[in-house]
Each structure stands twice: as C-alpha cells, then as structure tokens.
Amino acid sequence: MASKRFAAVDKTICVACGACEKACPLGAIKVHKGCFAKVSEDKCVGCGKCEKVCPANSIIMKGRENI
C-alpha cells in the first residue's frame, strides 16, 4: 500500500545541493542534471527526511490523491 504523502520539490528555489538525495533511504529523489531535485513518486514513502535536510526549503510533503 502506498503512503498517503510524497515529497514535492519547488524547482524554482532548489539549489541542487544533493542533501535530499543523500537523506532519502529509498533513493526516491535525485538531483536532475545538476539543476534541481526530482522525486520518483512511486518510490517515495513520505518519510519527510528530505524535507528536513533541505537548506533551501524547496521540498514539501503533499498528499496523494485517491488513497
């Protein structure tokens, strides 16, 4: 069963530092082309670790639809 939450990145303020990528226990988040972080929603379990370590506050947890 999928989590009710997932991480979402505001790529306009993401600094592509990689902190979120290192914090994710499941490898659900990767820095895309050195520009911004990108989340694989199907892998994300909504633990919030990436949100806590983001220095730019560009990651928020969102609710999934239809769960």
N, C-alpha and C positions, 0 to 999 in steps of 0.2 A: 504494500500500500504506500502510495506517495505521501510525502509530507504536505501539510497544509500551507507551508511557507516556502519561499525560494528567494535567493538573493537577486537583486536587480542593480545594475550599475548605471549611473548617470555618466555617460562617456564624455560629456562636455566639461566635467570637472575632474575626471580621473587623471591621475598623474603617472599612471603605468609603472608604479614603483615595484610591483610584484609581491607586496606584503600579503595581499589576499590570496594569491596563488600559493604561497608558502603555508598559509594558515589553513587552507582547505584540506580536511582529512581524506576527501574522496577524489581530489583532482577535478572538481567540477568547475573550476574557474582558472582561466588562462589569460595572460596578457597578449592581446591581439596585435601583431605587427609593431610592437613597441609603442603603441598609441593609447590603448585603453584595455581594461579588463573585460572579459566576456564570460558569461555564465552559461553552462550547459544545464538547462532547467531539468532535464531528465536525470541528471546525476546529482543535482543539489538536493540535500536533505533538510535544508533550512536551519542549520545549527547556529548560524549567526557569527561564527568565528571570523569570517572575512569582514563583516561589518564592524566588528570591534577593533580590528587592527588597521583599518583604512585611515591613513593620515589626512586624506582629503575629504573624508565623509561622503564619498561618492557612492557608497553601497547602502541600500536599504532593503529590508525584508518585506516582501509582498505576499499577499495571499493568493493561493491558486484558485482558479475557477472550477466549479463543479466537483468538489471533493466532498 
